[in-house]
Amino acid sequence: MNALYNLALCPTSCSHSTPKHNTKWKTEVNGTATVALEGKALSRASSVTGKQRRIVSAASVTELTRVSETKGRQNIPTEKQLVDPFRQGIITEGGVRYRQTVVIRSYEVGADKTATLESILNLLQETALNHVWVSGLLGDGFGATHGMVRNNLIWVVTRMQVQVDEYPIWGEVMEVDTWVGASGKNGMRRDWLIRSDVTGEVLVRATSTWVMMNQQTRRLSKMPEVVRAEISPWFIENKAFEEEIPEKIYKLDTNAKFTNSNLKPKRSDLDMNHHVNNVKYVNWMLETIPHKFLENYQLTRMTLEYRRECSSSDVVESLCKPEEERFEERHQDRNVDNGDSLASALFQDGNHSKSFKAYTHLLQITGDKESEEIVRGRTIWRRKL
């Protein structure tokens, strides 16, 4: 089995006390604007000027004091925090689920004023790391817990799925929920839901599977009991969406219809673990698709299978091929009543081949030796309205 690496959308969490659902956090600005939190979501003051004065409950005061007592510019919490006012984040659902309020900024959208896929993936990564941050378990690493640091372990993603029902728009306020659960004996699953703060509608769903790798040997590792004890109290069974039978992604050969060769990572493409970041992989994959196709279609679902890591010295080739088969053959066994709105749309549409298209992707390292797979992928595209 080839190594399955690359770190980007980090998971983790921890235990500690259960939050009080009536925890309140308020902000007064010049004695006027007020923001309140009731263990559900952070509201925002419409305009903030002048010096802020925060009024918090006794529980929140204790949490903020613990953060301020930590040393260094980062102020990483050493104990679980129920409220993160600096990131507009809170812990919900019995003290294990993280929710953050975000706004789509101008540099996160494309020409159509909707969030780019790159921005969405970065948002998933950021909220996952913030979840680890407030857990009190963040050690010296990209989402690694204290137990992982002591055992020289890091997280690596093996599989990821993202489903975009509707792209967030510029200036839109959203709530991002993320949580973790068990995946087999030695893995972890992390899920996300992105909702519109105004309508409550789910815009994006995502799920991912993670395992541990020894940072020195670059080999996959079993989960040490000390790490299991740290993260298992945070596990919940909820899933962003079901996948009863994981779809198989076939390997492309060198006869793929579209190819983009001689891709070289830049220094800015590396993450804190000195890997090429997951988002860069996706950019390489999508840039191989013809521009004319992208003018008429919008990505609605993506599945990625990671095979090995990519370093700064590697030369990468991106291959892709359009799928010609009809979609009902792939989706006939999918349960369309389990929240999978894409599958439902496929069956409701009378002409699948015109409304939806799919591509198979492959990123591989090229060189003197035989090519080595980095990522296999499959993307599904919906015709733009």
N, C-alpha and C positions, 0 to 999 in steps of 0.2 A: 504493500500500500504506500503510495507516494505521500510525502509530507504535505500537510494541509495548512498552509500558513498565511499570514498577514494579519496584522492587528490594526483595527481601526475603530470598530463600534464596540468598545469595551463594555463588558458586563461587570457585575459583582454586587455586593451588599453586605449586611451584617445583622446582628440581633439587637438586644437591649430593650428598653422599656417600651410599652405600648402607648401611643399618643392619645391625648385627650381630644376628643372630636370637637370640643368647644373652644379650643385654643384660638385666641384672637391676636391679630397683628394690625395695628393702626398707624397711619401716618398723617400728621397734620402739617400743612404748609402755610406759613404765615397765619395760622389760626383758622384756615378756611378748608381747603381740600382735605378729604378724609378717605383712607383706604382701609378696608376691613377684610379679615380672613376668618372663616368659620370652619376650618378643617376640611374645606371643600375645594376652593380655588382662590387665587389671588386676584382681587380687582385692582384697577389702576386709577390713579388720579389723572384727569384729562390734561391738566397742565400743571407743571411743577416749576416754581421759581423761588429764589431765595433759599434760605437755610432750612433743611428738613429737621423736624423733631419727631422721633419715633416714640409711640406709647405702646407698650407691650404688656401682656399678661405676665404673671410671676414665672410661669413655666418658660415662656419665651425669653424673658430676661436672663434666666439661668442658662439657656441654650446659647444666647448671644455672648454671654460672659465667658462661657467655655471656649467659644471660638476666639474671642479677643485675647484670652490668656495664652493661646498657643504662640510660639515664637516664629519669626520669619515673615517674609513678605507675602507668602501664600496663605498663611493661617489655616492650614488643613485641619479640620476637626479631628480630635482623637476619640470623641464619643459621638453617638448618634444624635443628629439634630432633626427636630421635627419641622423647623421652619428655616428656610434660607432666603432672607429678604433681599439679599444682594443679587440673587439670580431669579427672584420671584418664583421660588420653588417650595414645595411642601411635601411631606410624607403623608400618604392617605392609606385607606383600606387596611385598617388594623396595624398600621405602622410598617408596611413593607413596600408599598407602591409609591413611585415618585411622580409628581405632577409639576410641570413648569409652564409658565405663561410666557409666550414669545410673540414678537412682532416681526413680520417680514419686512426687511429693510431694502433700500433701493439697490444696493450692490448684490442682493440675493435673487434678483429677478432678471429675466431676459427681455428681449425686444417686445414680447407680448405682455409684459408687466406681471407675469406669473413666475412663481419660484422655480428655479432650475432644479433638475434632478440632483445636481451637485450640492446645491444649498440644502435640499431635503436630507441627503445622506449626511452632510455635515451636522445638521440639526439632530439627527438620530445619534450620532457619535457624541455630540456635546451633552445631550440630556442623559445619556447612559453614564458618562463620566461624572456628571453632577450628582447622579444617583449614588455612585460610589463615594463621592465627596461627602455628602451629608450622612452616609452610613457610619462614618468614623473609622472605616477600615482601609482607607486609601494609604498605600505605602509609597515607596520610591519606584514608581513605574507607571505605565500607561494603563491605569485601572487595576493594577495588581494590589492584592491585599497584603497585610503585614506577614501573614503566613506564607504567601507566595514569594515575597521578597526574601524571607529567610531560607526558602528552598530553591531560590534562583529560578523561579517560574514566571512565565508571562502567559497572557491569553492569546489564542489564535482562533480565528473564525474558520469554520469548515463549510458552512452553508448559510445563505441568506436569501430571503424573499422580500420584495417590496411591491406593494400594490397601491397605485395612485388612482383613486376614483375621481378626484378633482384636485387640480393644482391650486395651492394657496396663492392669493394675489398680493400685490404690493400694498403694504400698510395694514394687512389683515392681522388681527389678534387671534392667536391660537393657543390651545392647551395641548401640551404633549405629555402623555402618560407613558411610563416605561416600567417594566417589572421583570423579574427573573424566575426561572423554574428549573427543575432537574431535567436533564437529557441523558438518559442511560445512567451508568454507574459513575462515569468520570467526566461527563459533559454538563453544560449549562445552556439553557435556552433563554434568550432575551427577546421580549416583544415590545412593540410600540403602537400607540394609537395617536394620531394627530387630528384634533377636532377644531372646527370653527368656534371661536368663543361666542359669536353672535347667534348662530343657528344650532350649535351643538352637533352638527352633522360631521360624521367621520370622513375626513378627506384622504388620509393615508393610513395604511396598515403595514406593519413590517414584523418579521420574525427572523431570528438568527440562532445558530448553534455554535457553541464555543468549546474548546478543549484547552489543555495546558501544554506548554512546551518548555523544556529546559533551555534557558537563555544561552548557555555555553555550548551544550552538545547539539542543540537544534533538533532534538528528538522529542516526540510526544511523550507526555508523562501521565501517570495515574494521578488522581486527585488525592493529595495527602489528607489524612484525617484532620489535621489542624486547620486546613483550608475548608474542608467540608463543614467543620464545626462553625467556622466564621460565616459562611454564606448560606447554609441550608435553612436557618431560621427565616430567611427572606424569600424562600421559594413559595410560589403560589401556582395553582393549576390553570388559571385563566390563559387563553391563547388569543392572539390578535385575529388569527384565522386558522382554520383547520386545513391539513393536507393529509388526507387519509392514506394515499399512496403517492409518495414522492415521485415526481416525474423524472424520468431518466433523460439526461442530457448526453447526446452522442458526441463523440470526438470528431471534429472536423479534420479532413486531410488537407494536404497542400493544394488541392484543386478547388478550394473555397472560392466563391465568386468574387469576393472583395478582400483585399489584403492591404495592410499598412505595415511596412517593415522598418527596421532600423530605428525603433523607438528607444530612447535612452532616458532613464530617470534623471531629473534635476535634483539639486540639493533641497529645493523647496518641496519636492515630492515625498520626502522622508518624514516619518513620524518620530515620536519620542523613543521608539524601540529600534530606530534606524532601519525600518522597513519602508518600502514604497507603500504609501497610504492606499487604503481600499478605494477611496474616491477616485484616485488617479487611474486605477484599473478600469473603473467604469467609463471614465472619459476616453481612455484608449479604445475601449470596445465600441462606444457609440460614434466616435469620430470616423470609424471605418465604414459606417452606413452612408450611402449616397445622400448628398444634401437635398436633392430633389425629393427623395422619399420623406425626409424630415420636414419639408415644407408642408406636406399634406397629412402626416400622421404624428401622433403624440404617444409617447411611451405610457402604458398603463400597468404593466406588470413585468417584473424582472426576477429571475432566479439565477443565483451564482453558486458554483461549487469550487471551493478553493483547493488546490492541489499542492502547492509549495509556495515558499516566499520568494520575493524578488528583491535583489540588493541594488545598490547604486551603480555597480559596475556591469550589470547585466544589459544585454541588448534584447529587446522584446519585439515580437511580431504579433500583430492583431489580425485575426481572420474572422470573417462572418459570411453567412450564407442564408438567403431567404428560404423559409419553409413553404413548400407548395401544397402540402396536404391540408385537407379541410379540418377546421377546428373541432367540429363535433366528434371526430374520431379520437381526439386527445381528451376531450372533456365529457364524454358521454357517461363516465363513471363518477364524475364529481357531484357531490351533493350541493345543489344550488340553493338550499335553504339554510345553510350554515353560516351565512354572512358573507359568502364569497360573491360579491356583487358583480365581479367580472364574469364568472361562470354563468351567472343568471342572465347577464346582458348578452352573452354569446348565444344562449338558447332563445332569447326573445327576438334577436335580430334575424330577419328572414334571409339575409344574404351574408353569411359569415365571411366568405372569402373577400368581399369588398369592404366590409366595415372593420375587420381585424386582419392584421398581418403579424407574422412572427419571424424572428431571426435566431439562428444558432451562432454562438460566438466561441472563440478560443483565443486566449493569450498564451504565448509560449516563449521560452527563452531560446534564442538561436545562437549558433556559434560553431566551433569546430566539431564539437560532439553532437550526439543526437539531441534534437530539440526536446525540452522538458516543459510539460504543461504547468502553467501558473493558475489559470482560472478557466473553467468552462461556464458558459452562460447561455441563457435563453431569454429573449425579450419579446413581449407582446405589445402591439401597437394598435391604437384606435384612430380611425379617421377623424381628423379635426372637423368640427362643425362649421 
